[in-house]
Amino acid sequence: MGQLSLQQAVEDVPSLRAVFVTAMPDCLLYDSWVRSGEDWIPENIASYFGDLVRANREGLKGLHAWSAEMQVTIESADLLLVLRELRDFVIALAFERSAPLGMVRVHINRILARLSDLLPPLAPEERPRALLVVEFLEKYAPDPHAVMQRVALRTGISIEELRQPERLDAGQLERLEGSVKEILGLDALAM
């Protein structure tokens, strides 16, 4: 989506300060619009929004309250930030803190309807599941420096093999996933 298209989708919302479009599942900035005068650097911010939505989704699943229509709303002293999923994207909308929440919701629905027509469907890059599991572990492990040693000890898979996870066979992958779930205290891996 070109910058002009995103700008057109949001230009009539006076309380809007910025929009960040993050492509999932890799949490990469796809596009952004920042109101003139703001000093935000979208490339430094956008990846966090995908992680926030992912963590929120997993928390709600744990509470058996997850819904495809969920949104994350964060209120700070000078900002109202709303995160919503739209197909393969997370849309982060930053509003002035003084904007009435009811109007913010109206604006969000209108903007999302416009963006729905503008955003293309994304096909995630096909990557070996074992590689995704190792990346997930390294991202969320409480002790990332020692975690691969722990996995090696628990699974019987050598460190050398874990450094090239795309070469693991099905049995090794199953042991790897089980070990990662135990280490992170998860019932399932959300990747």
Secondary structure, DSSP 8 states (H G I E B T S, - for coil): --HHHHHHHHTT-TTEEEEEEEETTTTEEEEEEE-TT----HHHHHHHHHHHHHHHHHHHHHTT---TT-EEEEE-SSEEEEEEEETTEEEEEEEETTS-HHHHHHHHHHHHHHHHHHS---------HHHHHHHHHHHH-SSTTTHHHHHHHHH---HHHHTSGGG--HHHHHHHHHHHHHHHT-SS---
